[in-house]
Amino acid sequence: MTFSIAARCAETGMFGIAIASSSPAVASRCAWARAGVGVVATQNITDPTLGERGLDLMALGVDAPQALAVIMETAPFIDYRQLALIDGAGRTACFSGARALGVFNTAEGRDCVAAGNMLASDQVPAAMVAAFEMATGHLAERLLAAMKAAMALGGEAGPIHSAGVKVVDTASWPIVDLRIDWAEDGPIDLLEAAWVVYAPQIHAYVTRALDPRDAPSYGVPGDL
C-alpha cells in the first residue's frame, strides 16, 4: 500500500523522502527527516513512533544499520513493519517484516534507499533507486523523478491516492514539506505541480523565518 525513497544529497547535505500510497495522508505518518541526522520511512501497517525513534538513535551517532538493528530487537510487532533508513554519512538500511503486505521489496543505492509493499512489481524499488541516481537538480526533483519511475512500472498494485515530499537542510524545520493528502487520481502529478510553484520560493521562506528584514516582498495582493 506504500512505496517510498529516502535520500541524502552528497553535495548539499540535505536529506529528503518522497512517498505515495493508496491510503490517505501517507506522508503525515510515514515520512520522517531531521536536518543533519537522516531520514526514516516507516510503512506497511505503520507505527509512526519508529520514525522518531530511528532519528533519535542516529542523532546519538548510531549509524543506519545499527539503528535498524536496535529497532528490530526492541519494537513490538516488528514483523508487520517495513522500514528504510539513511544516516548522515549516506549509509542505508532497510527491513521488511514477514507480514509485509502483497508484493514487497527494498533496494539500496548511492545515498538512497527505496522500499515498497503491495507493489505492482518487485522491481519498483530498484527502478526508484536507478532513477534517483541518474537524476540531477534539487534533491526534491530527484526524489520526484524516482516516484515517476515507480509509476512507470505500475507503482502500487492498486490506485494511489496520496503522496508527499519532504526535504530538510540546515534549519530545524523542513524547507520542503509538500503533501497531497487525497486525490482520486494522479497525486504524484499534483505533487510535482505543487513543487513547481513552491521551488522558486524556498529561499524566501527560509529568509523570512531567520531574518524578516532581509526577506523579499511577499508577492501577495496588498503587499507594499
TIRO-663377 format. One record per residue: y, z, x of N, C-alpha, C in turn. Coordinates in steps of 0.001 Angstrom, whole numbers, padded with zeros to 6 digits, always signed. Layout:
<sites>
YZXYZXYZX ...
</sites>
This chain:
<sites>
-001202+000000+000798+000000+000000+000000+001266+000000+000841 +001111-000013+002191+002291+000058+003059+002028-000664+004369 +003052-001333+004901+002987-001814+006284+004333-001551+006950 +004270-001271+008249+005474-000858+008963+005386-001250+010424 +006562-001255+011070+006633-001405+012511+007697-000456+013036 +007326+000332+014032+008230+001254+014703+008468+000722+016112 +009709+000862+016597+010017+000207+017866+011147+000895+018607 +011221+000572+019879+012280+001018+020778+012894-000205+021430 +014223-000221+021556+014902-001279+022298+015059-000823+023739 +014382-001497+024643+014415-001094+026052+015802-001258+026662 +016611-002160+026128+017941-002410+026691+018966-001378+026240 +018932-000986+024976+019957-000101+024424+019502+001337+024250 +018192+001568+024223+017676+002898+023940+017607+003226+022462 +017972+002288+021602+017872+002521+020165+016401+002601+019741 +016175+003338+018664+014869+003387+018016+015014+002902+016584 +013946+002314+016048+014033+001846+014675+012677+001690+014031 +012710+001540+012726+011496+001319+011949+011836+000456+010742 +010946-000446+010416+011024-001210+009171+009714-001014+008433 +009806-000949+007099+008630-000587+006307+008736-001209+004926 +007593-001505+004322+007559-002065+002970+006312-001576+002250 +006394-001558+000914+005278-001025+000134+005334-001523-001304 +004204-001417-001978+004171-001631-003422+004731-000431-004172 +004808+000708-003508+005341+001926-004118+006867+001937-004058 +007526+002665-004931+008988+002741-004878+009475+003602-003723 +010659+003266-003220+011394+004102-002255+010551+004502-001052 +009807+003563-000490+008894+003898+000598+009615+004476+001814 +010803+003968+002126+011500+004422+003329+011956+005869+003222 +012100+006383+002003+012543+007762+001827+011480+008765+002237 +010221+008359+002240+009111+009260+002542+008440+008991+003874 +008469+007742+004292+007560+007304+005357+008233+006956+006678 +009538+006777+006700+010238+006296+007898+011047+007423+008522 +010711+007789+009768+011342+008908+010445+011755+008486+011853 +013007+008703+012185+013517+008328+013510+014563+009338+013938 +014620+009607+015239+015593+010549+015772+016143+010007+017088 +017468+009995+017204+018118+009458+018400+017629+010184+019647 +017299+009397+020674+016862+009945+021944+015456+010498+021955 +014768+010442+020816+013446+011067+020705+012364+010035+020405 +012476+009333+019286+011458+008352+018940+011384+008087+017460 +010238+007583+017035+010008+007165+015649+008608+007601+015227 +008493+007958+013961+007181+008211+013360+007119+007494+012020 +006064+006747+011798+005726+006233+010472+004567+007056+009955 +004741+007687+008798+003662+008444+008174+003408+007832+006805 +002222+007261+006623+001953+006445+005440+000508+006596+004976 +000158+005885+003914-001158+005952+003282-001394+007356+002710 -001056+007540+001441-001122+008868+000804-000294+009809+001664 +000995+009606+001626+001931+010092+002632+002118+011601+002604 +002173+012181+003795+002659+013542+003993+003950+013438+004798 +005126+013519+004158+006385+013350+004895+006591+014376+005998 +005978+015557+005882+006184+016575+006919+005654+016132+008277 +004717+015190+008285+004174+014727+009558+005196+013908+010339 +006156+013284+009634+007219+012578+010332+008093+013533+011121 +008566+014573+010457+009400+015565+011142+008624+016268+012245 +007371+016557+011985+006571+017269+012980+006375+016431+014235 +006082+015161+014055+005920+014289+015214+007187+014193+016039 +008328+014083+015360+009604+014021+016081+009904+015335+016796 +009610+016455+016148+009837+017748+016796+008990+017889+018060 +007754+017476+017991+006887+017547+019173+007421+016675+020302 +007823+015454+019980+008323+014555+021019+009662+015044+021561 +010460+015722+020736+011727+016283+021213+011490+017379+022243 +010325+018009+022204+009974+019038+023178+009430+018447+024480 +009311+017125+024525+008836+016469+025737+007401+016003+025679 +006757+016203+024541+005387+015730+024371+005415+014226+024125 +004553+013462+024798+004573+012019+024594+003870+011662+023285 +003991+010394+022880+003477+009972+021581+001976+010218+021426 +001131+009862+022400-000299+010139+022234-000607+011629+022105 +000100+012462+022869-000135+013902+022778+000329+014452+021435 +001481+013969+020963+001976+014413+019659+000991+014048+018558 +000455+012840+018615-000525+012430+017624-001773+013307+017701 -002215+013628+018911-003408+014455+019072-003210+015834+018446 -002028+016424+018625-001738+017726+018024-001780+017633+016504 -001154+016595+015968-001140+016420+014507-002555+016231+013976 -003339+015419+014649-004701+015156+014192-005560+016421+014214 -005295+017307+015161-006081+018534+015283-005669+019599+014268 -004446+019544+013790-003913+020669+013010-003482+020329+011587 -003234+019075+011280-002726+018721+009947-003861+018713+008926 -003622+019272+007748-004657+019209+006718-004793+017793+006149 -005976+017474+005697-006250+016197+005022-005912+014993+005909 -006106+015133+007221-005695+014073+008133-006469+012782+007885 -007654+012873+007291-008434+011661+007051-007822+010780+005969 -006818+011282+005243-006105+010491+004246-004866+009785+004832 -004514+010094+006063-003218+009664+006596-003343+008472+007543 -002235+007745+007638-002078+006709+008663-000751+006979+009364 -000782+007009+010709+000384+007389+011495+000619+006395+012618 +001890+006184+012937+002269+005374+014096+003482+006031+014736 +003435+006211+016061+004497+006908+016782+004917+006108+018006 +006181+006229+018373+006679+005711+019640+007661+006728+020195 +007570+007005+021494+008408+008045+022084+009534+007459+022923 +010289+008346+023580+011481+007928+024301+011232+006997+025461 +010009+006978+025971+009666+006088+027073+008973+004818+026598 +008856+004662+025285+008214+003469+024745+006707+003575+024639 +006154+004767+024881+004713+004952+024722+004368+005043+023241 +003250+004481+022860+002884+004390+021448+001559+005079+021171 +001358+005407+019905+000096+005975+019453-000040+005681+017972 -001272+005520+017489-001481+005238+016075-002847+005749+015642 -002960+005965+014342-004180+006559+013778-004322+006117+012336 -005544+005799+011942-005872+005529+010542-007054+006408+010160 -006857+007283+009186-007934+008155+008752-009034+007403+008038 -010174+008052+007940-011347+007414+007324-011107+007067+005864 -010160+007748+005220-009871+007481+003816-008652+006579+003633 -008253+005879+004690-007175+004896+004546-007585+003851+003512 -006609+003340+002793-006884+002508+001627-007069+001038+001980 -008040+000417+001335-008213-001028+001422-008445-001527+002834 -007920-002722+003099-007948-003287+004450-006828-002627+005239 -007153-001995+006340-006141-001328+007147-006352-001635+008616 -005258-001542+009373-005337-001807+010803-004049-001323+011454 -004067-001275+012777-002890-000943+013573-002845-001878+014774 -001691-001968+015411-001541-002779+016628-000424-002183+017457 -000639-002135+018765+000352-001618+019698+000815-002740+020617 +002121-002760+020903+002675-003786+021774+003697-003206+022720 +004474-004049+023307+005517-003623+024236+006668-003007+023448 +006829-001706+023583+007895-000962+022889+007787-001046+021375 +006596-001212+020840+006449-001265+019385+005032-000918+018975 +004900-000471+017736+003596-000183+017153+003672-000474+015658 +002646-001128+015125+002622-001515+013720+001368-000967+013056 +001489-000690+011767+000357-000148+011017+000453-000620+009576 -000702-000722+008930-000693-001112+007530-001988-000769+006839 -001919-000594+005532-003094-000352+004703-002946-001155+003417 -004029-001355+002717-004054-002231+001540-003486-003608+001898 -003875-004112+003055-003300-005341+003579-003997-006579+003034 -003255-007677+003026-003852-008962+002676-004755-009470+003784 -004490-009041+005019-005275-009446+006186-005202-008359+007235 -006299-008146+007938-006268-007131+009001-005471-007597+010212 -004989-008837+010196-004182-009368+011294-002686-009137+011104 -002291-008535+009984-000863-008320+009717-000196-007475+010801 -000756-006323+011212-000078-005548+012255+000087-006310+013567 -000923-007049+013981-000819-007820+015221+000261-008890+015104 +000378-009509+013923+001420-010523+013721+002805-009892+013800 +002946-008678+013295+004227-007984+013357+004616-007692+014808 +003657-007218+015581+003916-006931+016997+004325-008198+017734 +003589-009286+017516+003900-010544+018197+005295-011039+017833 +005643-010947+016555+006965-011411+016121+008074-010544+016704 +007856-009234+016744+008865-008348+017319+009081-008662+018789 +008005-008854+019525+008111-009109+020965+008810-010429+021257 +008697-011391+020363+009322-012698+020568+010761-012755+020076 +011135-011856+019176+012458-011915+018556+013540-011439+019518 +014761-011844+019235+015923-011422+020016+016982-010871+019063 +018041-010301+019645+019133-009791+018831+019062-008292+018655 +019828-007792+017717+019869-006369+017406+018474-005877+017029 +018199-004627+017327+016886-004066+017018+016530-004251+015542 +017486-004068+014649+017204-004249+013224+016765-005679+012922 +017379-006653+013569+016999-008049+013356+015585-008314+013836 +015209-007698+014945+013846-007876+015462+012824-007224+014533 +013187-006075+013985+012300-005423+013028+012133-006263+011764 +013221-006843+011296+013136-007698+010109+012320-008955+010384 +012414-009487+011595+011584-010641+011961+010104-010278+011881 +009772-009060+012286+008382-008613+012204+007930-008494+010757 +008810-008017+009877+008452-007900+008469+008217-009270+007840 +009028-010241+008222+008837-011593+007687+007527-012196+008192 +007148-011873+009429+005861-012341+009943+004710-011722+009167 +004865-010461+008785+003839-009818+007967+003690-010534+006631 +004811-010872+006022+004760-011545+004731+004169-012942+004841 +004367-013586+005976+003793-014918+006168+002268-014882+006155 +001688-013718+006472+000234-013545+006413-000202-012896+005100 +000727-012738+004183+000390-012171+002879+000833-010744+002698 +001217-010061+003809+001698-008690+003705+000671-007768+003091 +001066-007115+002031+000155-006250+001296-000710-007090+000367 -001852-006544-000013-002758-007294-000883-002119-007603-002235 -001284-006700-002734-000567-006925-003979+000912-007098-003720 +001724-007200-004772+003164-007389-004600+003823-006151-004009 +004827-006359-003168+005592-005233-002652+006876-005089-003474 +007344-003854-003569+008498-003562-004411+009605-002789-003701 +009342-002251-002532+010388-001525-001818+010277-001801-000329 +011417-001648+000353+011456-001898+001797+012652-001172+002382 +012592-000919+003673+013712-000265+004332+013712-000547+005818 +014885-000404+006416+015015-000493+007869+015966+000611+008311 +015562+001343+009346+016349+002457+009867+016446+002313+011375 +017658+002517+011921+017893+002441+013363+018751+003626+013774 +018361+004294+014849+019167+005364+015428+019599+004956+016828 +020787+005430+017211+021323+005114+018537+021615+006428+019267 +022878+006747+019493+023224+007990+020179+023739+009059+019226 +024216+008657+018058+024696+009623+017076+023516+010368+016455 +023808+011502+015838+022743+012299+015244+022264+011737+013911 +022968+010738+013398+022589+010122+012130+022182+008666+012380 +021449+008051+011467+021091+006642+011645+022331+005756+011555 +022457+004821+012475+023559+003868+012387+023231+002737+011418 +021946+002572+011126+021476+001643+010087+020456+002387+009252 +020655+002412+007968+019689+003034+007056+019785+002300+005722 +019176+001132+005678+019256+000250+004514+017944+000300+003753 +018037+000398+002431+016835+000523+001612+016947-000301+000340 +015859-000924+000004+015666-001491-001329+014589-000625-001966 +014985+000290-002832+014036+001267-003354+013147+000712-004461 +013613-000344-005137+012751-001001-006113+013294-002391-006420 +012433-003355-006347+012754-004715-006773+011477-005324-007325 +011599-006051-008398+010409-006693-008966+009820-007707-008003 +010715-008313-007187+010236-009347-006269+011163-009421-005062 +010600-009673-003895+011377-010007-002714+012217-008907-002103 +011723-007657-001985+012567-006618-001398+012917-006868+000069 +012063-007546+000804+012386-007812+002213+013516-008828+002311 +013525-009820+001442+014648-010768+001415+015942-010048+001040 +015870-009143+000084+017049-008379-000311+017511-007473+000824 +016562-006909+001544+016892-006059+002687+017593-006864+003775 +017104-008065+004028+017735-008915+005028+019154-009296+004597 +019354-009536+003315+020693-009851+002813+021631-008660+002990 +021131-007458+002751+021942-006259+002964+022305-006105+004438 +021367-006435+005315+021633-006365+006754+022745-007326+007157 +022743-008518+006629+023775-009499+006967+025158-008964+006609 +025262-008268+005485+026546-007689+005080+026911-006493+005963 +025928-005664+006262+026199-004399+006956+026400-004560+008456 +025690-005492+009062+025687-005607+010530+027073-005675+011152 +028018-006479+010634+029331-006542+011281+030137-005242+011172 +029701-004324+010323+030461-003104+010071+029887-001869+010771 +028776-002011+011471+028115-000849+012068+029061-000070+012970 +029694-000764+013903+030556-000087+014865+031715+000614+014165 +032280-000009+013146+033403+000583+012431+033010+001899+011766 +031819+001954+011160+031386+003192+010511+031161+004307+011526 +030625+003971+012697+030440+004982+013735+031791+005491+014222 +032728+004581+014459+034055+004978+014929+034756+005867+013914 +034655+005534+012640+035295+006349+011606+034759+007769+011607 +033486+007914+011920+032893+009246+011961+033346+010028+013192 +033405+009359+014338+033709+010046+015586+035202+010291+015771 +036026+009314+015408+037478+009464+015559+038179+008497+014620 +038531+008949+013422+039149+008056+012439+040446+007425+012922 +041106+008019+013922+042359+007453+014415+042151+006086+015053 +040976+005873+015591+040675+004594+016244+039941+003625+015335 +039728+004022+014095+038918+003204+013204+039696+002008+012690 +039026+000890+012479+039691-000269+011858+039963+000005+010393 +040735-000873+009766+041018-000717+008340+039720-000770+007549 +039783-000225+006359+038561-000086+005568+038177-001373+004861 +039100-002290+004722+038779-003584+004141+038446-003539+002672 +039044-002585+001952+038796-002490+000513+040126-002589-000217 +040114-002934-001489+041357-003013-002253+042134-001700-002195 +043440-001800-001925+044285-000615-001818+044436-000097-000411 +043615-000598+000538+043729-000170+001933+045014-000736+002536 +045794+000122+003170+047070-000316+003748+046883-000697+005210 
</sites>
